[in-house]
Amino acid sequence: MLILGNAQTAHFYLDKVSETPQLGYKVIGYLDSEKNGLNIPYHGDYSNLALVISTKIVDVTVITASLSDKNVKKSLELLDIEGKNVTILLDDIVAKVTRSRAVYFDGLSMVAYDRRPRYPVQEIVKRVLDAIFTGLKLIVLSPILSLIAIAVKVSSDGPVFIAQERACINGRTFKMLKFRSMVVNAEELKANFAHPKLSGGILGWILQYWCRL
């Protein structure tokens, strides 16, 4: 969670977060026009918002400042463009927001709007169907997958599977397992292709072909 806003309102919210550690909320810091004494990392004023959301994992941005602040309005526009989920701590002048939903956090009235409408029942059904059909496909394809594994092992030295890093939601990364289709040190050989003496001609073609084996 990233907080945008003034100290007094943010203090109330942070107190609630600290009182409910079982929810697993992690506040990475806050942005405000100036450092306001919150006991969390200060990432600068609102102009740093684009940098923060591009370099850190931010699932939800909590707005504790007044929505009448022009800098907050610009921040909301940027968050909407970037597809980030936003939760707004309600005040007396809060405006109606499209795709909004009421959120009650330990006595605090809040409103959140998501980058797309949420349908909890449909999300649950999709998750169940994903698990069922994935399991069935693994069972059906297991003979073919076994043959591929044997072919990889017999045809070359090295592991059958390799792990590669992939990016997912909000900048998180995960390790994906796949059948090894290249030589064991293919990743190291990629650097050689950038060398002008090896990138062209017959030698470069031979190296590229060899790494695809």
Sequence and secondary structure as in RCSB ss.txt:
>XXXX:A:sequence
MLILGNAQTAHFYLDKVSETPQLGYKVIGYLDSEKNGLNIPYHGDYSNLALVISTKIVDVTVITASLSDKNVKKS
LELLDIEGKNVTILLDDIVAKVTRSRAVYFDGLSMVAYDRRPRYPVQEIVKRVLDAIFTGLKLIVLSPILSLIAI
AVKVSSDGPVFIAQERACINGRTFKMLKFRSMVVNAEELKANFAHPKLSGGILGWILQYWCRL
>XXXX:A:secstr
 EEES HHHHHHHHHHHHH GGG     EEE SS    SS B  SGGGHHHHHHHS  SEEEE S TT HHHHHH
HHHHHHTT EEEEE  TT    TTEEEEEETTEEEEEE SS   HHHHHHHHHHHHHHHHHHHHHHHHHHHHHHH
HHHHHSSS SEEEEEEE GGG EEEEEEE  S TTHHHHHHHHTSHHHHSHHHHHHHHHHHT 
